[in-house]
Amino acid sequence: MQVLTYVASFGALQGILLLVFITLRQRHPGNLPLALFLLVFSLRLATIPTWNYSTLANHPWLYPATSPLPFLFGPLLWWYAWSSGNNLQEKPPRLFLHFLPWMAETLAIMVSVYTVPKGEYFEMMKSIFIGQPPDWLMVRNGFKVVSNAIYLILTGGIAFGKSSRSLPGFRRVWLRSLTIIPGVVLVFFGYVALFPEATRQLTVGSAASFLILSTTMAAFIYAVSFLLLIAPERTDRGRASLIMKHPPLCSVLECRRLVSRVNEQFNKGAFQDPDLTLVDLAAQLKVNSNRLSFAINTTCNSSFRTLLNSRRIDFFINRIRLEDLRKSTILDIAFDAGFSSKSTFNRVFKNTYGISPSEFAESLKRK
């Protein structure tokens, strides 16, 4: 049990430190669900050692405070993936509906704990820790596992689906990591939640199942910490921070109107100019370059250069699908798209699609 306590405590502490890092260094609305996820995940990890009869009998409030927390894992993780791939909104529509199961479970357990006589509550705790939990508890645990599995599938659809192709390469890998590693955690959580024998073994001094679960959860937190330390840009959205030191350069509506004008210029072929800069485009639109940069960062979740290269890549893809490469080379089309050099084009394309332009062309031939 001491090993379980140490693993859970150190993992939770690392999660809290990671939460502080994201809050202070990447203060951006799009990172809010990730910060909340780490907070809830760390709290649940820290309270795993309290899952014993003595603690829950003496502190009944722990049960409704900690048991429903897994209902928050899936929605928060999916919300973060959704906002990472969405250009206009920070929150999915009707977001509150996704947290209703957590609220319902918390309310139900509070009613169960505080409305029954203490003797019945103690008997219920005893039945859990001797491996004979009530049927309703197993149904709720099954619902937790199924709910998280569904949200992991939805998150995987964003991380591995067609929409992920529009994301920069490092962000695509980041989202995929946030899908795969929690999937492993869910497997061990499912075993502990759905097999009463794991809890019974904990009562008799064998904490192997819970130790594996705690180690996996702690490893996930350490993996996220490592990824952010070596590449903090994974959570750098380039948008306005949660706590702004200066007022915004334009309102949300004004920013969207500016981006709409940018798209109009791009539709006319402005992106095909290899020398096009933010200052040049701002001059064409007769707006301040800082204002235009803020509008693009805020609305498109990317910098001007990223948006520009994205349009050039789209142009290249459309041309290569329509034209016979025996008439035009890959490099010719890349230059027509506005890229000024072969090396820049290859780098941007590979960061976007994960493969080289020639490999992409070969895949089109095979199809």
ZAMARGU-4260 file (C-alpha; in steps of 0.2 Angstrom, whole numbers, plus 5000, padded with zeros to 4 digits):
<rodrens>
0) 5000/5000/5000 | 5014/5012/5003 | 5021/5010/4986 | 5003/5013/4979 | 5002/5029/4989
5) 5020/5035/4983 | 5016/5032/4965 | 4999/5040/4966 | 5005/5055/4976 | 5020/5059/4965
10) 5010/5056/4949 | 4997/5068/4955 | 5010/5081/4961 | 5017/5081/4943 | 5000/5083/4936
15) 4997/5098/4947 | 5014/5106/4942 | 5010/5103/4924 | 4993/5111/4926 | 5002/5126/4934
20) 5014/5126/4919 | 5000/5127/4906 | 4990/5140/4916 | 5005/5152/4917 | 5014/5149/4901
25) 5000/5144/4889 | 4986/5154/4895 | 4974/5152/4881 | 4955/5147/4880 | 4959/5132/4869
30) 4970/5125/4883 | 4956/5126/4896 | 4949/5109/4894 | 4967/5101/4894 | 4970/5111/4910
35) 4954/5105/4918 | 4957/5087/4912 | 4974/5087/4921 | 4967/5094/4936 | 4953/5081/4937
40) 4965/5067/4932 | 4977/5072/4945 | 4964/5073/4959 | 4958/5055/4955 | 4975/5048/4954
45) 4979/5056/4971 | 4964/5049/4979 | 4966/5031/4973 | 4975/5027/4990 | 4959/5032/4999
50) 4949/5018/4991 | 4948/5007/5006 | 4935/5003/5019 | 4942/5013/5034 | 4945/5029/5024
55) 4928/5029/5016 | 4919/5024/5032 | 4927/5038/5042 | 4925/5051/5028 | 4909/5048/5018
60) 4911/5064/5008 | 4926/5057/4999 | 4914/5044/4990 | 4903/5057/4980 | 4918/5068/4978
65) 4930/5056/4969 | 4919/5041/4962 | 4911/5052/4948 | 4927/5060/4942 | 4930/5047/4928
70) 4914/5054/4920 | 4924/5070/4917 | 4939/5062/4908 | 4931/5058/4891 | 4922/5074/4889
75) 4937/5085/4893 | 4949/5076/4882 | 4936/5076/4868 | 4933/5095/4871 | 4952/5099/4869
80) 4954/5089/4853 | 4938/5097/4846 | 4944/5115/4850 | 4962/5110/4843 | 4954/5106/4826
85) 4941/5120/4826 | 4945/5137/4819 | 4931/5148/4825 | 4924/5142/4842 | 4932/5137/4858
90) 4918/5127/4864 | 4907/5114/4855 | 4888/5117/4854 | 4878/5112/4869 | 4894/5108/4879
95) 4885/5107/4896 | 4876/5091/4890 | 4892/5081/4890 | 4894/5084/4909 | 4877/5079/4914
100) 4882/5061/4918 | 4895/5067/4930 | 4882/5079/4938 | 4869/5065/4939 | 4881/5053/4946
105) 4887/5065/4959 | 4870/5069/4964 | 4864/5051/4965 | 4879/5046/4976 | 4876/5061/4988
110) 4858/5055/4990 | 4864/5037/4993 | 4877/5043/5006 | 4868/5056/5015 | 4850/5049/5015
115) 4853/5032/5021 | 4857/5027/5040 | 4875/5026/5044 | 4873/5007/5047 | 4867/5004/5029
120) 4881/5015/5022 | 4894/5005/5032 | 4886/4989/5025 | 4887/4995/5008 | 4905/4999/5009
125) 4909/4982/5017 | 4900/4973/5002 | 4911/4983/4990 | 4927/4978/4998 | 4923/4960/5001
130) 4920/4959/4982 | 4901/4958/4982 | 4896/4976/4977 | 4878/4981/4973 | 4872/4978/4956
135) 4868/4996/4953 | 4887/5000/4957 | 4893/4988/4943 | 4880/4996/4931 | 4887/5013/4935
140) 4905/5008/4933 | 4901/5000/4917 | 4893/5016/4911 | 4909/5025/4916 | 4920/5013/4905
145) 4908/5014/4890 | 4907/5033/4891 | 4925/5035/4891 | 4927/5023/4877 | 4915/5032/4866
150) 4924/5049/4870 | 4941/5041/4866 | 4933/5035/4849 | 4927/5053/4845 | 4944/5060/4850
155) 4953/5047/4839 | 4941/5052/4825 | 4948/5070/4826 | 4966/5065/4829 | 4967/5051/4815
160) 4953/5057/4803 | 4953/5068/4788 | 4951/5084/4798 | 4968/5081/4806 | 4977/5083/4789
165) 4974/5102/4790 | 4983/5102/4807 | 5002/5105/4808 | 5012/5089/4810 | 5017/5092/4828
170) 4999/5095/4833 | 4993/5080/4824 | 5006/5069/4833 | 5001/5078/4850 | 4983/5074/4848
175) 4986/5056/4843 | 4997/5054/4858 | 4982/5061/4869 | 4971/5047/4861 | 4982/5032/4863
180) 4990/5034/4880 | 4973/5037/4889 | 4966/5022/4879 | 4979/5011/4888 | 4974/5019/4905
185) 4956/5015/4901 | 4960/4997/4899 | 4967/4995/4917 | 4953/5007/4924 | 4940/4995/4916
190) 4948/4980/4924 | 4948/4988/4942 | 4930/4995/4939 | 4922/4980/4932 | 4930/4966/4942
195) 4926/4966/4960 | 4940/4954/4964 | 4952/4968/4961 | 4945/4978/4976 | 4944/4962/4986
200) 4962/4959/4984 | 4966/4977/4989 | 4957/4973/5005 | 4968/4958/5009 | 4984/4968/5005
205) 4986/4964/4987 | 4986/4981/4978 | 4994/4975/4961 | 4979/4980/4950 | 4977/4997/4958
210) 4996/4999/4958 | 4996/4996/4939 | 4982/5008/4936 | 4991/5021/4947 | 5007/5018/4937
215) 4999/5020/4921 | 4990/5036/4925 | 5006/5043/4932 | 5015/5038/4916 | 5002/5047/4906
220) 5005/5063/4916 | 5024/5061/4915 | 5023/5058/4896 | 5013/5074/4893 | 5025/5083/4904
225) 5040/5077/4893 | 5031/5081/4877 | 5028/5099/4883 | 5045/5101/4889 | 5053/5096/4873
230) 5040/5105/4862 | 5030/5118/4872 | 5022/5124/4855 | 5010/5109/4856 | 4999/5120/4867
235) 5004/5137/4860 | 4989/5142/4850 | 4995/5159/4845 | 4979/5167/4851 | 4974/5179/4864
240) 4978/5173/4882 | 4966/5169/4895 | 4972/5184/4905 | 4976/5198/4893 | 4988/5211/4898
245) 4982/5222/4884 | 4964/5225/4876 | 4961/5215/4860 | 4965/5224/4844 | 4948/5220/4837
250) 4932/5212/4842 | 4928/5194/4837 | 4916/5199/4824 | 4929/5212/4817 | 4942/5199/4817
255) 4931/5187/4807 | 4927/5200/4794 | 4946/5204/4792 | 4949/5185/4789 | 4935/5184/4777
260) 4943/5198/4767 | 4960/5189/4768 | 4951/5174/4760 | 4944/5184/4747 | 4961/5190/4742
265) 4968/5172/4743 | 4954/5167/4731 | 4960/5180/4719 | 4977/5171/4719 | 4986/5183/4731
270) 4994/5168/4740 | 5003/5163/4723 | 5015/5178/4725 | 5031/5170/4733 | 5036/5187/4740
275) 5019/5190/4749 | 5021/5196/4767 | 5009/5201/4781 | 5014/5219/4778 | 5010/5218/4760
280) 4993/5209/4763 | 4989/5222/4776 | 4993/5236/4764 | 4981/5228/4751 | 4967/5227/4763
285) 4971/5245/4770 | 4973/5239/4788 | 4986/5239/4801 | 4998/5224/4800 | 4997/5221/4819
290) 4978/5221/4818 | 4978/5209/4804 | 4990/5197/4812 | 4979/5197/4828 | 4963/5194/4818
295) 4971/5179/4809 | 4979/5172/4825 | 4962/5174/4835 | 4951/5167/4821 | 4961/5154/4812
300) 4971/5147/4826 | 4987/5149/4816 | 4999/5162/4811 | 4999/5172/4794 | 5013/5161/4788
305) 5004/5145/4792 | 4988/5151/4784 | 4997/5156/4769 | 5006/5140/4767 | 4990/5130/4770
310) 4982/5139/4755 | 4997/5135/4744 | 4997/5117/4749 | 4978/5116/4745 | 4982/5124/4728
315) 4995/5111/4725 | 4984/5097/4730 | 4970/5102/4718 | 4982/5105/4704 | 4991/5088/4706
320) 4974/5079/4706 | 4968/5087/4690 | 4984/5088/4680 | 4995/5075/4671 | 5012/5075/4680
325) 5020/5071/4663 | 5015/5089/4658 | 5020/5098/4674 | 5032/5093/4687 | 5029/5093/4705
330) 5041/5107/4707 | 5033/5117/4694 | 5016/5116/4702 | 5024/5121/4719 | 5031/5136/4712
335) 5014/5141/4704 | 5007/5139/4721 | 5018/5152/4728 | 5033/5143/4736 | 5049/5151/4734
340) 5060/5136/4735 | 5060/5117/4734 | 5066/5115/4752 | 5053/5126/4760 | 5039/5117/4750
345) 5045/5100/4755 | 5046/5104/4773 | 5029/5112/4774 | 5021/5098/4764 | 5029/5085/4775
350) 5024/5094/4791 | 5006/5095/4784 | 5003/5077/4777 | 5017/5067/4786 | 5024/5061/4769
355) 5034/5069/4755 | 5026/5077/4739 | 5032/5063/4728 | 5026/5050/4740 | 5009/5059/4739
360) 5009/5059/4720 | 5013/5041/4720 | 4998/5037/4731 | 4987/5046/4719 | 4993/5036/4705
365) 4990/5020/4714 | 4972/5026/4717
</rodrens>
